[in-house]
């Protein structure tokens, strides 16, 4: 079920949500507010509208109910003939239903539209954009948002941008665009990707989920991951398991893991304090252990789907009850781990640790595996990353199954206390390390084969001794 904010943004309205279901309307036109009020009344939704504030008192409608309220015969016919691009705001009632959100966001970002069509499930959706804006900025933004299959053609007096997406994808694209600020556009792909990562991180840090009560955050992550993977399911213990084969799948199978639960529940009405790139909580724990790791995994799933040359398979495990004894990891069915070559856990304090053992006496991996991460970090300009012993984590469980495993820093410090903080820039740098690992998949395979051969030789020698 979508929230009211999603239903409004995706279908073309420009309101600001001050708090749940309370919207500031000063950035919307009178014509578009009149249409919205008409639609809410048609759907028999209980609301109040006074001054520049709209409060919706009822629970969100289903998508089908909302479309029934906002759609009508011949909607969108003749669109593009009635307003001056860059001067007037498009009227939502005169835009095709499933392209309205994208059209409104494009105009907000300075790409003034002259016409549009949502394709009516027969053809590709398209938007006509007035010349005068750098279209490379639009292309880079869409790529950063993970939007593929967009084609731009130059015409005599405009650009035609076609979106080869289904209706659901068009709506999701509009929502992603709503987070982008116009000032980001000239800074390009990498900057926008980083800002979207921080947006995801803030959302995750705002969802409750103490050990044993991870339902809300699991649902959030499941919704994010569903379009990015081939299979996704919740196991009998509550862990979220997903799998994706990239290209032919002939490369290594890598397990990526973070845990969903937090040690103590978030304080009600707390706020996230941001001091440049250091985030903390106004009260109680921040919850970066391990929501930071969860954000890294979701980001990696997006990266591997849209912008990576990785050829292999990834198994994603978001565990529950890690903070109370690795309960979720211990309950993962062994069959899901079959065929896994290596594991990477993102659940370590600090900003540059590669944990290869528990306390120095329970190894998680062969030294060669840890050295591969150190070498990759150096090649990626992250020379400060070093192998080190650490504490207990889900890494210990994967290692006990014979999987070469490491646990890498996620950027947080003082976890489980009111002094917990997160270096969000350091957290984002973890994604650079992991991207380096995946881009060197062939080298990783060679390391794993070396470890396997050496293990076989040692086993033979041990048998000879006996």
PyMOL commands that set and color helices and strands:
alter all, ss='L'
color gray80, all
select helices_A, chain A and resi 4-10+30-42+63-70+92-94+100-108+119-121+135-144+167-178+182-205+215-226+288-306+327-330+334-337+367-379+394-400+424-439+441-465
alter helices_A, ss='H'
color red, helices_A
select strands_A, chain A and resi 16-19+22-24+47-50+53-56+113-117+125-130+150-154+158-163+231-234+240-246+253-259+272-275+278-281+312-319+342-348+353-358+362-363+386-390+404-409+412-413+421-423
alter strands_A, ss='S'
color yellow, strands_A
deselect
rebuild
show_as cartoon
